């Protein structure tokens, strides 16, 4: 049995926090011991409690918060932790300091789901034993810095919780959204934060070209973010008010993905993306851009459509192709679903994690 410590300093709950809880649950089922260190009152603390997962309060006020260092020191010693995982800068720094104050320090892993700013080679090479990333694309970005030791950065694919998605896909949609969708077809869904790099403007330009072809079509933006006001103004300018719904955060999102004729990811920058993987797991056709790690998740012509980022004409053509030939679209989605189940299951994730830990435990 291995003893794992997870650290998370964020007060919010998003994809990375969800992955932590999936990892803890999977490791627990495999017979390992897991505990989460997080801020009291944080969203992940509440969700961990709801799922029956153990957590302890650590304030994580800043990246050099000495009481937090001491709290992690005591936790590592009392639990005889073998492996400790962190994510954001605050908890990564605090964990690195705390682990070096114990006689037998655990293997330190840091998850990086995106790259903000320049790479700090010292953090990758010395603070932690391995940096784990969700895609080869993100790994290439990090090791492009010649000072980074390539062996310290490894790919760890996220968990796609298939059984949970299947159950959630049967949940009813919120009444307001279900009412808005009634009688509309085809349905295009983009589940992403409303930020510039997510490509919502490309979506709007593409569906503008399709509105006469499909008079009853519906496009649902599931998510919130700083670009919502700008996008709403553009919807009005393009005459799409009757066709576009700003649904806000839809939790869980599986019922909406299952309702879609096609799920799209037109991002201009995306380390990997999860919505398209979840859609494929549900047998829903997907169209993704050729940016970032997205092409690692969809094979054009085989498991979906891969389209140049920022090209509205190409996007309109791909969406129309998926809608007009549902038999072919579902064939691709079925193959994609099989591929996702093989590579993104909890078992596949834990096997990869075991291998990373084993290599990191070799003499330093």
matplotlib code that plots the C-alpha trace (Angstrom):
import matplotlib.pyplot as plt

x = [0.0, 1.2, 0.3, -0.6, -0.9, -2.7, -2.3, -4.6, -4.5, -7.3, -10.6, -12.5, -13.5, -12.6, -11.2, -8.0, -9.8, -12.2, -9.2, -7.7, -10.9, -11.1, -7.5, -8.1, -11.2, -9.4, -6.3, -8.6, -10.3, -6.9, -6.1, -3.9, -4.3, -5.1, -5.5, -6.1, -4.7, -6.7, -8.1, -10.9, -14.1, -12.8, -15.0, -12.9, -13.1, -16.9, -16.9, -14.4, -16.7, -19.7, -17.7, -16.5, -12.8, -10.5, -9.2, -7.4, -7.3, -4.1, -4.4, -2.0, -2.1, 1.0, 3.8, 6.0, 3.4, 5.3, 2.3, 1.3, 4.8, 4.7, 1.2, 2.4, 5.6, 3.5, 1.1, 3.9, 5.6, 2.4, 1.1, 4.5, 3.6, 5.3, 4.0, 2.8, 1.0, 0.4, -0.8, -0.7, 2.3, 1.4, 0.9, 3.9, 6.3, 5.0, 5.1, 8.6, 9.8, 7.8, 9.0, 12.6, 12.2, 11.5, 14.0, 12.3, 10.8, 8.1, 8.2, 7.0, 4.8, 3.4, 0.6, 0.7, -2.5, -1.4, 1.6, 1.3, 4.4, 7.9, 9.1, 11.3, 13.8, 14.7, 11.2, 11.0, 14.5, 14.8, 11.6, 9.7, 10.8, 8.4, 6.1, 3.1, 1.2, -1.9, -0.5, 2.6, 2.0, 2.3, 5.4, 7.0, 6.3, 8.0, 11.1, 11.6, 13.6, 17.0, 17.7, 14.8, 15.8, 13.4, 13.1, 11.6, 8.5, 6.1, 2.6, -0.2, -3.5, -6.6, -9.3, -12.6, -15.2, -17.2, -19.7, -20.5, -20.9, -23.4, -25.4, -25.3, -26.3, -29.8, -30.3, -32.8, -31.5, -32.4, -35.9, -35.0, -32.4, -34.7, -37.5, -35.2, -34.0, -37.5, -38.1, -34.7, -32.4, -29.5, -28.0, -24.3, -22.7, -19.5, -18.6, -15.8, -15.1, -15.9, -12.4, -10.7, -8.6, -11.6, -12.7, -16.3, -16.0, -15.1, -18.2, -20.4, -18.9, -19.3, -22.9, -23.8, -23.0, -25.3, -28.4, -30.2, -29.3, -30.7, -33.5, -34.1, -30.6, -29.4, -26.0, -25.4, -22.5, -22.1, -19.7, -19.0, -16.2, -14.9, -15.9, -19.6, -20.7, -18.6, -20.0, -23.6, -23.1, -21.7, -24.6, -26.9, -24.8, -24.8, -28.6, -28.2, -30.2, -32.8, -30.2, -27.6, -28.1, -25.7, -26.4, -23.8, -22.3, -24.2, -23.4, -23.2, -22.6, -23.2, -27.0, -26.2, -23.4, -25.7, -28.4, -26.0, -25.8, -22.2, -19.9, -17.2, -13.9, -12.6, -9.9, -6.9, -4.9, -5.8, -3.4, -5.7, -9.4, -11.9, -15.3, -14.6, -13.3, -16.5, -18.6, -16.9, -17.3, -21.1, -21.0, -21.5, -19.7, -17.0, -15.3, -12.0, -9.4, -5.9, -4.5, -2.5, -3.2, -6.6, -5.3, -4.0, -7.6, -9.3, -8.1, -9.5, -11.7, -11.6, -12.9, -14.1, -13.2, -10.0, -10.4, -7.9, -8.3, -9.8, -11.2, -15.0, -15.5, -13.8, -15.7, -19.1, -18.2, -17.2, -20.3, -22.5, -20.7, -21.4, -25.0, -25.8, -24.4, -25.4, -24.5, -20.9, -20.8, -21.9, -19.5, -16.6, -18.0, -18.2, -14.6, -13.6, -15.4, -13.6, -10.3, -11.1, -12.2, -8.9, -6.6, -8.4, -9.9, -9.1, -7.2, -5.0, -4.4, -3.3, -1.0, 0.7, 0.9, 2.5, 5.1, 5.9, 6.3, 8.5, 10.9, 10.9, 11.7, 14.9, 18.1, 18.2]
y = [0.0, 3.5, 6.6, 9.6, 13.3, 15.7, 19.5, 22.1, 25.8, 27.0, 28.0, 27.2, 23.9, 23.2, 20.5, 20.0, 19.8, 17.3, 15.2, 15.2, 13.7, 11.1, 10.2, 9.9, 7.7, 5.4, 5.0, 4.3, 1.5, 0.1, -0.2, 2.9, 5.6, 9.2, 12.5, 15.9, 19.1, 22.1, 25.5, 25.2, 26.4, 25.8, 24.2, 21.1, 20.6, 20.6, 18.3, 15.9, 15.7, 15.0, 12.1, 10.7, 11.5, 12.6, 16.1, 18.3, 22.1, 23.9, 27.7, 28.1, 31.9, 32.5, 30.5, 31.0, 30.6, 29.1, 27.7, 25.9, 24.5, 23.2, 21.8, 19.8, 18.7, 17.2, 15.6, 14.0, 12.7, 11.5, 9.7, 8.5, 9.8, 8.1, 10.3, 13.9, 15.7, 19.4, 21.7, 25.5, 27.7, 28.2, 24.6, 23.5, 25.8, 25.0, 21.3, 21.5, 23.2, 21.0, 17.7, 18.7, 19.1, 15.4, 12.6, 10.5, 12.8, 11.6, 11.6, 15.0, 15.3, 18.6, 18.6, 21.4, 21.7, 24.9, 27.1, 30.7, 32.7, 31.4, 28.1, 28.1, 25.4, 25.3, 24.5, 21.6, 20.3, 20.6, 21.6, 18.5, 15.0, 15.0, 17.5, 15.7, 17.2, 16.1, 16.2, 15.8, 19.3, 20.8, 18.6, 19.9, 23.5, 23.0, 21.1, 23.6, 25.5, 23.9, 24.3, 21.9, 18.2, 16.4, 13.3, 15.4, 16.1, 13.2, 12.9, 11.7, 11.5, 12.7, 10.4, 10.4, 9.0, 6.9, 5.4, 8.8, 10.4, 7.7, 8.1, 11.9, 11.9, 10.7, 13.6, 16.3, 19.6, 22.7, 23.7, 26.9, 25.3, 22.3, 24.7, 26.8, 23.7, 22.3, 21.9, 23.0, 21.0, 20.6, 21.3, 22.5, 22.7, 24.4, 23.7, 26.1, 29.2, 32.4, 33.5, 34.7, 31.6, 29.3, 30.4, 31.5, 34.2, 31.5, 29.6, 32.6, 33.4, 29.8, 29.4, 32.7, 31.0, 28.1, 29.9, 29.9, 26.3, 25.2, 27.6, 25.8, 25.2, 25.9, 26.7, 26.5, 28.1, 26.3, 28.2, 31.7, 34.1, 37.6, 37.6, 37.0, 40.7, 41.0, 37.7, 38.8, 42.0, 40.0, 37.7, 40.6, 42.2, 38.9, 38.4, 35.2, 36.0, 33.4, 30.7, 31.1, 30.4, 31.5, 28.7, 29.6, 26.8, 23.6, 21.1, 18.3, 19.0, 15.4, 15.8, 18.7, 16.9, 14.0, 16.3, 17.7, 16.6, 17.8, 19.1, 21.6, 22.8, 25.6, 26.8, 28.7, 27.4, 24.2, 22.0, 19.0, 19.7, 17.5, 18.3, 16.5, 13.5, 13.4, 13.8, 10.9, 8.8, 9.4, 8.6, 12.2, 13.5, 16.1, 18.8, 20.2, 22.7, 21.8, 23.9, 22.7, 19.2, 18.8, 16.8, 14.3, 13.5, 13.3, 11.7, 13.7, 11.5, 8.6, 9.7, 13.2, 16.3, 18.4, 21.9, 24.8, 27.2, 30.5, 29.5, 30.1, 28.7, 25.4, 25.2, 25.8, 23.0, 20.6, 21.2, 20.8, 17.6, 16.1, 17.2, 16.2, 12.7, 11.5, 7.9, 8.8, 11.2, 8.5, 5.9, 8.3, 9.0, 5.3, 4.7, 7.7, 6.5, 3.2, 5.0, 7.3, 4.3, 2.6, 5.5, 7.7, 5.2, 5.3, 2.0, 3.4, 6.6, 4.7, 2.4, 5.4, 7.1, 4.0, 4.0, 7.7, 7.2, 4.2, 6.1, 9.1, 6.8, 5.7, 7.0, 10.8]
z = [0.0, -0.9, 1.1, -1.1, -0.1, -2.5, -2.1, -3.5, -2.6, -4.9, -3.3, -6.5, -8.1, -11.7, -13.9, -12.0, -8.6, -10.2, -11.4, -7.8, -6.4, -9.2, -8.5, -4.8, -5.3, -7.8, -5.6, -2.6, -4.5, -5.4, -1.7, -1.2, 1.4, 0.3, 2.1, 0.7, 2.1, 1.1, 2.3, 4.9, 3.3, -0.2, -2.9, -3.1, 0.6, 0.4, -2.6, -0.9, 2.1, -0.2, -1.8, 1.5, 0.8, 3.7, 3.8, 6.3, 6.5, 5.5, 4.9, 1.9, 2.3, 0.1, -1.5, 1.6, 4.4, 7.2, 9.2, 6.0, 5.6, 9.2, 8.7, 5.6, 7.5, 10.3, 7.8, 5.8, 9.0, 10.7, 7.6, 6.4, 3.0, 0.0, -2.8, -2.7, -5.6, -6.0, -8.8, -8.3, -7.4, -3.8, -2.9, -5.0, -3.2, 0.2, -0.4, -1.8, 1.4, 3.8, 2.1, 2.6, 6.3, 6.9, 7.0, 4.4, 1.9, -0.5, -4.2, -5.3, -8.4, -9.8, -12.3, -14.9, -17.0, -18.8, -19.2, -18.0, -18.7, -19.0, -17.7, -14.6, -15.0, -11.3, -10.4, -12.9, -12.3, -8.5, -6.6, -7.7, -8.9, -11.9, -13.6, -15.1, -18.0, -19.9, -23.5, -25.6, -26.8, -23.3, -22.6, -25.8, -24.7, -21.4, -22.6, -25.4, -22.7, -23.1, -19.4, -18.5, -18.1, -20.5, -18.3, -15.5, -17.6, -18.3, -19.8, -17.5, -19.3, -17.3, -16.1, -18.0, -15.6, -18.1, -15.6, -14.0, -17.4, -18.5, -15.4, -15.5, -19.2, -18.1, -15.7, -16.8, -18.2, -16.3, -17.1, -18.8, -21.0, -21.8, -22.8, -25.0, -26.8, -27.4, -31.1, -32.1, -34.4, -35.0, -31.7, -31.5, -28.0, -27.0, -23.3, -22.4, -20.4, -22.2, -22.9, -26.1, -26.7, -26.6, -30.1, -29.5, -32.1, -34.7, -33.7, -34.2, -37.6, -38.6, -37.6, -39.2, -42.5, -41.5, -40.2, -43.5, -44.1, -40.7, -39.7, -36.4, -35.3, -31.8, -30.5, -26.7, -25.0, -21.6, -19.4, -18.0, -18.3, -19.0, -22.7, -22.2, -22.7, -25.9, -27.2, -26.5, -28.4, -31.4, -31.3, -31.7, -34.4, -36.4, -36.0, -34.0, -30.9, -31.8, -32.3, -29.5, -25.8, -23.1, -20.6, -18.0, -16.0, -16.6, -13.9, -14.7, -18.3, -19.5, -20.1, -22.4, -24.3, -24.8, -26.2, -28.8, -32.5, -32.4, -29.7, -30.9, -29.5, -31.7, -29.3, -30.6, -27.6, -25.6, -23.7, -24.1, -23.5, -21.8, -23.3, -26.6, -24.7, -22.6, -25.7, -27.4, -24.3, -24.7, -28.4, -29.5, -32.7, -32.2, -34.2, -32.8, -33.9, -34.8, -31.9, -29.0, -27.7, -29.3, -32.3, -29.8, -28.9, -32.3, -35.6, -38.6, -40.8, -38.3, -34.9, -35.7, -37.5, -37.0, -38.4, -38.7, -35.8, -36.6, -40.0, -39.9, -43.4, -42.6, -39.3, -41.1, -43.6, -40.8, -38.7, -41.8, -42.7, -39.2, -39.2, -42.8, -42.5, -39.0, -39.8, -40.6, -37.6, -35.2, -36.7, -36.0, -32.5, -31.7, -32.7, -30.8, -27.7, -27.9, -28.0, -25.1, -23.0, -23.6, -23.0, -20.4, -18.0, -14.3, -14.6, -17.4, -15.5, -12.3, -14.3, -15.8, -12.4, -10.9, -13.7, -13.1, -9.4, -9.9, -12.1, -9.8, -6.8, -8.4, -6.7, -7.0]

ax = plt.figure().add_subplot(projection="3d")
ax.plot(x, y, z, "-o")
ax.set_aspect("equal")
plt.show()
